[in-house]
Amino acid sequence: MFESAIQIFECNDDGTINAPILEPAASVPSKELNPANLVPALNIDQVYKALVLGVKDYFNKMGFKKAILGSSGGIDSAVTLAIACEALGKENVLAILMPSGYSSAHSVDDAVALAHNLGVKYEILPIHTIYDSYLQTLSSLFEGHSFNHAEENLQSRIRGALVMAVSNKLGHILLNTSNKSELATGYGTLYGDMAGGLSVIGDLYKTQVYALAHHINTPTEIIPQNIIHKAPSAELRPNQKDADSLPEYDVLDAILYQYIEEKKSASQIIADTNFPHDVVNKAIRLTTINEYKRHQFCPILRVSSKAFGRGRKIPIVSKS
């Protein structure tokens, strides 16, 4: 499966086609539903092959040759970069590192180490001076207001502008590195890290991205262990961690899976998992109010029964 081939499928009376959809390999009882069970239930080798073929087919059929992406030193961009190199060849992929004043030194070092392991070309474009220039320009409007998401998102949008500029100049297609957990909860910046021509891992929850990273590292380490083990962070403010804004991913992903894939209500999820009411309700509320962001997102490679976009169409304005 997920290798180039010619096959014949019969069309049903209702117009659907008996084509295989990548589903979990085993059913997981709701009361045992957590990422520790979700990930083993997923055939991670098939997921990897599906994503590699998806990138390859998208580029071949669209007539694209080369890809670019922002490499942050985080797990999502690392997995995306590894898949892109496998699908397109390392010589056809360019990684752009864009550290800010809030980027840790190890993030840059990790991204460089990853590029070396993959043998891919990379460029470092610091955004410190651009960011300072933006803040200076906005100073009269920002005066009297404390540091908040405006300054955080500005960094992401600067990075988005830079990679799109290189994309336009060199003719490289920008690969998006957002995962399904982020897309569900709106943990991404429109016209910033949500930019791209194709979303590679947008149908994988964060915990599944980690499982894919371990698979990529078998038998030879490609993704540095520090990328896998450090706490996830957007690094848009001092000492920022994803857990500051979101539930821990092991809990969040279990809630999102039941809400999105299994279409359960908040009360059903609480009854089945005993997760706190406020945590479940927050995850569902974030998913509901951020539909407008997903409507502006790029195409996603689908590997589940409920990928955002064509796999799950929800009105922008709705009640959970």
C-alpha positions as CSV (number, residue, x, y, z in Angstrom):
1,M,0.0,0.0,0.0
2,F,1.1,3.6,-0.7
3,E,3.3,2.8,-3.6
4,S,2.7,3.9,-7.1
5,A,0.3,1.5,-8.9
6,I,-2.6,1.2,-11.3
7,Q,-5.8,-0.3,-9.7
8,I,-9.4,-0.5,-10.6
9,F,-12.1,0.3,-8.1
10,E,-15.9,-0.3,-8.4
11,C,-18.3,2.6,-7.9
12,N,-21.2,2.0,-5.6
13,D,-24.8,2.9,-6.4
14,D,-24.5,6.0,-4.1
15,G,-21.5,7.3,-6.0
16,T,-18.9,6.3,-3.4
17,I,-15.8,4.2,-4.3
18,N,-14.6,1.1,-2.5
19,A,-11.1,2.6,-2.0
20,P,-9.2,1.9,1.2
21,I,-9.0,4.7,3.8
22,L,-6.2,4.6,6.3
23,E,-7.8,3.8,9.7
24,P,-6.5,2.7,13.1
25,A,-5.4,-0.9,13.0
26,A,-7.4,-1.8,16.0
27,S,-10.5,-0.4,17.8
28,V,-9.7,1.2,21.2
29,P,-12.4,1.1,23.9
30,S,-13.4,4.6,25.0
31,K,-12.6,4.1,28.6
32,E,-9.0,3.1,27.6
33,L,-8.7,5.9,25.0
34,N,-5.5,7.8,25.4
35,P,-2.5,8.6,23.2
36,A,-0.6,5.6,24.6
37,N,-3.3,3.4,23.0
38,L,-4.1,5.6,20.0
39,V,-0.6,5.6,18.7
40,P,0.0,1.8,18.8
41,A,-3.4,1.4,17.1
42,L,-2.2,3.5,14.2
43,N,0.0,1.7,11.6
44,I,2.8,4.2,11.8
45,D,4.8,2.6,9.0
46,Q,1.8,2.9,6.7
47,V,1.2,6.5,7.8
48,Y,4.8,7.3,7.0
49,K,4.6,5.8,3.5
50,A,1.3,7.5,2.9
51,L,2.7,11.0,3.7
52,V,5.8,10.4,1.7
53,L,3.7,9.3,-1.3
54,G,1.3,12.2,-0.7
55,V,4.1,14.8,-0.9
56,K,5.6,13.0,-3.9
57,D,2.3,12.8,-5.8
58,Y,1.3,16.4,-5.0
59,F,4.6,17.7,-6.4
60,N,4.7,15.5,-9.4
61,K,1.1,16.0,-10.5
62,M,1.3,19.8,-9.9
63,G,4.6,20.1,-11.7
64,F,6.5,21.3,-8.7
65,K,10.1,20.3,-8.2
66,K,11.5,21.9,-4.9
67,A,10.2,22.5,-1.4
68,I,11.0,25.0,1.3
69,L,10.0,25.0,5.0
70,G,10.8,26.8,8.2
71,S,12.9,24.6,10.5
72,S,12.6,25.7,14.1
73,G,14.3,22.9,16.0
74,G,10.9,21.6,17.0
75,I,9.4,18.1,16.4
76,D,6.8,19.2,13.8
77,S,9.3,20.9,11.4
78,A,11.8,18.0,12.0
79,V,9.3,15.3,11.0
80,T,8.1,17.4,8.0
81,L,11.6,18.0,6.8
82,A,12.5,14.3,7.1
83,I,9.4,13.3,5.1
84,A,10.1,16.0,2.4
85,C,13.6,14.7,1.9
86,E,12.4,11.2,1.5
87,A,9.7,12.2,-0.9
88,L,11.6,14.7,-3.0
89,G,15.3,14.0,-2.4
90,K,17.4,16.1,-0.1
91,E,18.8,18.1,-3.0
92,N,15.3,19.5,-3.7
93,V,14.5,20.7,-0.2
94,L,15.6,23.9,1.5
95,A,15.4,24.5,5.3
96,I,15.2,28.0,6.6
97,L,16.1,28.7,10.2
98,M,14.7,32.0,11.5
99,P,15.7,32.5,15.1
100,S,14.4,35.5,17.2
101,G,15.5,36.9,20.4
102,Y,13.4,34.4,22.2
103,S,14.8,31.4,20.4
104,S,17.0,29.2,22.5
105,A,20.5,28.4,21.4
106,H,19.7,24.7,21.4
107,S,16.8,25.1,19.0
108,V,19.1,26.5,16.4
109,D,21.7,23.9,17.2
110,D,19.1,21.1,16.9
111,A,17.8,22.4,13.6
112,V,21.4,22.6,12.2
113,A,22.1,19.0,13.5
114,L,18.9,17.8,11.8
115,A,19.9,19.4,8.5
116,H,23.3,17.8,8.7
117,N,21.8,14.4,9.5
118,L,19.5,14.7,6.4
119,G,22.2,16.2,4.3
120,V,19.8,19.0,3.3
121,K,20.8,22.6,2.5
122,Y,19.8,25.2,5.1
123,E,20.0,29.0,5.6
124,I,19.9,31.0,8.8
125,L,17.9,34.2,8.6
126,P,17.7,35.9,12.0
127,I,14.6,38.0,12.5
128,H,15.8,40.2,15.5
129,T,16.4,43.4,13.5
130,I,13.2,43.0,11.4
131,Y,11.2,42.4,14.6
132,D,12.7,45.5,16.3
133,S,11.9,47.5,13.2
134,Y,8.3,46.4,13.2
135,L,7.9,47.3,16.9
136,Q,9.4,50.7,16.3
137,T,7.0,51.3,13.5
138,L,4.1,50.2,15.7
139,S,5.3,51.9,18.8
140,S,2.8,54.8,18.8
141,L,-0.1,52.3,18.4
142,F,1.3,49.8,20.9
143,E,2.2,52.4,23.5
144,G,0.4,51.8,26.8
145,H,-0.4,48.2,26.0
146,S,1.4,45.3,27.6
147,F,3.2,42.5,25.6
148,N,0.7,40.0,24.4
149,H,-0.2,37.9,21.4
150,A,0.3,40.8,19.0
151,E,4.1,40.8,19.6
152,E,4.1,37.0,19.6
153,N,2.2,36.6,16.3
154,L,4.3,39.3,14.7
155,Q,7.4,37.1,14.9
156,S,5.5,34.2,13.3
157,R,4.2,36.5,10.5
158,I,7.7,37.8,9.9
159,R,8.9,34.2,9.4
160,G,5.9,33.6,7.1
161,A,6.8,36.6,5.0
162,L,10.5,35.5,4.7
163,V,9.8,31.9,3.7
164,M,7.2,33.1,1.2
165,A,9.6,35.6,-0.3
166,V,12.2,32.8,-0.8
167,S,9.4,30.6,-2.2
168,N,8.5,33.2,-4.7
169,K,12.1,34.0,-5.7
170,L,13.3,30.5,-6.0
171,G,10.1,28.8,-7.1
172,H,10.1,26.5,-4.0
173,I,6.7,25.3,-2.6
174,L,6.3,26.1,1.1
175,L,5.4,23.0,3.2
176,N,3.4,23.8,6.3
177,T,4.4,22.1,9.5
178,S,1.3,22.5,11.7
179,N,-0.1,19.4,13.4
180,K,-3.8,18.4,14.0
181,S,-3.7,19.3,17.7
182,E,-2.6,22.8,16.8
183,L,-5.1,23.2,14.0
184,A,-7.9,22.0,16.2
185,T,-7.3,24.4,19.0
186,G,-6.2,27.4,16.9
187,Y,-2.6,27.3,18.3
188,G,-1.2,28.8,15.1
189,T,-0.9,32.2,13.5
190,L,-2.8,33.1,10.4
191,Y,-0.4,34.4,7.7
192,G,2.5,33.2,9.8
193,D,3.1,29.6,10.7
194,M,-0.2,28.6,9.1
195,A,1.1,29.7,5.6
196,G,2.0,27.0,3.1
197,G,1.1,25.3,-0.2
198,L,0.6,21.9,1.4
199,S,0.2,20.6,5.0
200,V,2.2,17.4,5.5
201,I,1.3,16.5,9.1
202,G,-1.9,18.4,9.5
203,D,-3.9,15.2,10.0
204,L,-1.6,13.8,12.8
205,Y,-2.1,14.7,16.4
206,K,0.9,15.9,18.3
207,T,1.4,12.5,20.1
208,Q,1.2,10.8,16.7
209,V,3.9,13.2,15.4
210,Y,6.2,12.0,18.2
211,A,5.4,8.3,17.2
212,L,6.3,9.2,13.6
213,A,9.6,10.8,14.8
214,H,10.6,7.5,16.6
215,H,9.7,5.6,13.4
216,I,11.9,7.9,11.3
217,N,14.7,7.3,13.7
218,T,14.5,3.5,13.3
219,P,17.1,2.0,12.8
220,T,19.3,5.1,12.4
221,E,18.9,8.3,14.3
222,I,17.9,11.2,12.0
223,I,16.0,13.5,14.3
224,P,18.2,14.5,17.2
225,Q,17.0,13.2,20.6
226,N,16.9,16.7,22.0
227,I,14.2,17.6,19.5
228,I,12.1,14.7,20.6
229,H,12.6,15.1,24.4
230,K,12.4,18.8,25.0
231,A,9.1,20.4,26.0
232,P,7.2,21.8,23.0
233,S,7.4,25.5,22.7
234,A,6.6,28.2,20.1
235,E,9.4,30.3,21.6
236,L,7.6,33.6,21.0
237,R,8.1,34.9,24.6
238,P,10.5,34.1,27.4
239,N,10.3,30.6,28.8
240,Q,7.2,29.9,26.8
241,K,5.8,26.3,26.7
242,D,2.8,24.9,24.8
243,A,1.4,23.7,28.1
244,D,1.0,27.3,29.2
245,S,-1.9,27.7,26.8
246,L,-3.1,24.1,26.1
247,P,-3.7,21.0,28.2
248,E,-0.9,18.5,28.1
249,Y,-0.9,16.8,24.7
250,D,-1.6,13.3,26.0
251,V,-4.9,14.6,27.5
252,L,-5.6,17.0,24.7
253,D,-5.2,14.5,21.9
254,A,-7.4,12.0,23.6
255,I,-10.2,14.6,23.9
256,L,-9.8,15.8,20.4
257,Y,-9.8,12.3,18.9
258,Q,-13.1,11.5,20.6
259,Y,-14.7,14.9,19.7
260,I,-13.5,15.0,16.1
261,E,-13.2,11.4,14.9
262,E,-15.8,9.8,17.2
263,K,-18.2,12.8,17.2
264,K,-18.7,12.6,21.0
265,S,-20.2,15.4,23.1
266,A,-18.4,16.9,26.0
267,S,-20.6,15.0,28.5
268,Q,-19.8,11.7,26.7
269,I,-16.1,12.3,26.8
270,I,-16.2,13.3,30.4
271,A,-18.2,10.2,31.3
272,D,-15.9,7.9,29.3
273,T,-12.6,9.3,30.5
274,N,-13.1,11.1,33.8
275,F,-11.2,14.1,32.4
276,P,-11.9,17.3,34.3
277,H,-15.0,19.2,32.9
278,D,-13.0,22.4,32.4
279,V,-10.3,20.7,30.4
280,V,-12.7,18.9,28.1
281,N,-14.9,22.0,27.6
282,K,-11.9,24.2,26.9
283,A,-10.6,21.8,24.2
284,I,-14.0,21.6,22.5
285,R,-14.5,25.4,22.8
286,L,-11.1,26.1,21.2
287,T,-11.9,23.7,18.4
288,T,-15.3,25.3,17.7
289,I,-14.2,29.0,17.8
290,N,-11.1,28.4,15.5
291,E,-12.9,27.0,12.6
292,Y,-12.4,30.3,10.8
293,K,-8.7,29.7,10.8
294,R,-9.0,26.3,9.3
295,H,-11.1,27.6,6.5
296,Q,-8.1,29.7,5.4
297,F,-5.6,26.8,5.7
298,C,-3.8,25.0,2.9
299,P,-4.6,21.4,1.6
300,I,-3.9,18.7,4.2
301,L,-2.6,15.2,3.4
302,R,-5.4,12.9,4.7
303,V,-4.5,9.8,6.7
304,S,-7.5,9.6,9.0
305,S,-11.3,9.3,8.7
306,K,-11.8,13.0,9.8
307,A,-9.1,15.3,8.4
308,F,-9.9,19.0,8.5
309,G,-11.2,20.3,5.3
310,R,-13.1,18.0,3.0
311,G,-13.1,15.2,5.7
312,R,-14.7,17.4,8.3
313,K,-16.8,20.4,7.1
314,I,-18.2,22.5,9.9
315,P,-19.8,26.0,9.6
316,I,-17.5,28.8,10.7
317,V,-20.1,30.1,13.1
318,S,-21.6,27.4,15.2
319,K,-22.2,26.2,18.7
320,S,-20.4,23.2,20.2
